[in-house]
């Protein structure tokens, strides 16, 4: 799906949480504005020395926190961190597009999310990093699965249940994923009309604005 980087000339972007101590003091390069395309190896474009002294990263650790442990980050901090870090990310790590897709789904920025989801899906088909001859990116395939399961289906594991808070793009009719929880396999159906589960041992119930998968 076509997608272009938003015009940031007059945009006011809140600083994201600091990638590491001193990051905000580095040269404020917006790699999205100067790179001919992404993913790109920033050090080949800028040189190794300048890259290490600039706000240019392969993948944002701050955003990975939102992906892996969203309950541990400050409330309502995902959007400002996405706005700050995505334009500064070269996506030189093959894991980065899928993680961004998952997080953008969560905030319902579907055009951007589908752009990065497509990039993750076609990483090796289109040889986007020029390295497919050396082998496929298995971790990217795992990241793609996570983007669909965590981002689109909105699945999150807790100690006693799974929560399901889907973000189905309007261009999609449904998503079906096969999962296993507490050694019980089941199939989860995300559709425009609701959420359904196929399992004899598990049940699905609506709780406020989301669903929960629990043992019967």
N, C-alpha and C positions, 0 to 999 in steps of 0.2 A: 504494500500500500504506500503510495507517495506520501512523503512527509518532509517538511522543511523546518529548519531551525528557526524559532521565533526571533523577531527583530528585538535585539537587546539594547539598542543605542539609547533609548529613553526609558528603559525598564529599571525599576527599582527592585533590586534583589537583596533580600535579607541575608546576611552572612550565615553560612552553615556552621554547624558545630565543627570545631577545629580538627582537621584530619590528624594532625600531630602538633606538638608544641612548636610554635614558630611558623606554622604553615601560612597564616594570614599575613606574615611579614614578607613572604616571598613575592617575586615578580608576578603581578596579577594578569597572567596570560589566559585568554579565553581560547582554548585550542579549537573549539567548534567554529570560531570565526576565521581562523587562519589555515586550518587543515583542508587540503583539497578533498578529502574524504575521511571518514572514520569507519572501521578501526584503522589506526595508524600507529606506527612506532614513533613516539614523539621525539626520541633522541635522534632519529634519522632526519627529522624535519628541523629540529632546533639545535641539535648538537647535544652531546651528553652533559657537558658542564652547565649549559643554560637550562636544560630540562631539570636538573637536580636543584636549581635555584629558582624554579618557577612553580606556580600553582597549576601544575599539569600532572595528572596521575593516570595510571593504567586502569585502576578501578578504585572506587571510593570505599575505604574501610568504614566510614560513617554510614554509608548506605547499606553495606553488608550487615551492620548491626541491626538496621531496620528489617532486613530480610531474615536474619537468623533468630534474633531475640527482640522482636518488636515490643514486648512487654517491659524491656529494660531501658528503653529510650524515653526521652522527654515527650509528654503528650503533645500532639499536633506539631511535631517537628519534622515529619516526613516531607511535607510539601516544600518548606523552605530549604531543607537539605537537598532535595532533588533539584530545585531551581538553581541552587548555588553550585553543586558538584557536577551535574551532568554536562554542562558546557565546558567544564574544566577536565573532563575525562576523555582520554584518547581511545579508550576501549582496547588498548593494546593487549589486555588480558582477554582471552577468548571466553572467560566466565562472565565478563561484564555486561554484554548485551542482554543475556537472559535475566540477570538480576535486576537490571533496570526495567525490563519488560514486566517482571513480577511486581515491582514497586509502583510502576506507573499504572498498572491495572488496579492496584489498591486505591489509588486516588482518582480513578476513573478518567484518566487522560489516555483514552483508548487509541487515538491516532498515533501518538508517540509510542505507546506500549506495543502496538502491532508492528510498528517500524522496527523496533529492537527485537521483537519476537521473531519476525521474519529473518532478520540478520542472524540471529542465533541458529535458526533452523537451516539456513543456507550457508553457514560458515564454511563447510567443506565442499558442498555442492558447487558453490561459486568460487571456492578457493580464495576467500576474502583476505586471508593473512599470507597468502603465497607460500604456505607450508604444508598443504594437503599431501603432497608427494611423500612427505615423511611420516604420514599416518593421520588418521582422523582424530578430531578433538572429542574424546570420550567424555571429558568433564563437561563440555558444552552440551552434550546430549543430556547429561544429568541436570544441568542448569535449565534446559528447555523443559524437561519434565517438571521441575520445581516451579517454573514460571506458570505452567498450566495448572498444576495442583495447588500451589500456594497463592498465586496471583489471580488466576481466573476462577478456579473453584473456591478459593478462599479457605482452604483446609488448614487448621492449626491444631496441633496436639497439646493436650493438657493431661494432668495426672489421672483424671478419672473419665475423660471424654474427649471427643474430637468436636471442634466447632467448625461450622461451614458458613462462610459469609461471601457468597460468590459475586464476581464482577464480570458478567457475561457481556462482551461487546455487542452492540446492536446488529452488527453484520453477521453474527453467529446465531444459529438456531439452537445449538446444544453443545455440551461437552460431556464426555463420559470418561471416567478414569477408574482403573481398578487398583484398589488399595488393600492393605492388610493392617489391622489394628488388634493388638493383643492376640496375635496369631490367628485372627479371624479374617479371611479374605472376603471382600465385598466390592460391589460396583456402585459407584456414585454417579448419578445422572443430574447434570445441571442443565435446566431448560428454561426457556423464557417464561413458562407458566409455573415454575417452581423447582424444587429439589426432591429427588426420589432416591431410594436406596434398594439394592438387591441383596438381601441377606436373611438367613433364618435365625441368626444369633444376635443380630444388632437391630436397633430401632432408631428412627429419626423423629425428632420432635422440634417444633418451632419454639424459640425462646426469644421474645422481643423482636429484635431486628436480624436475627440469625437463626441457624439450625444447629442442633447438637446430635451427634451420633453416640449412642450409649448401648451398653449390653442390655439385653432383654431381662 
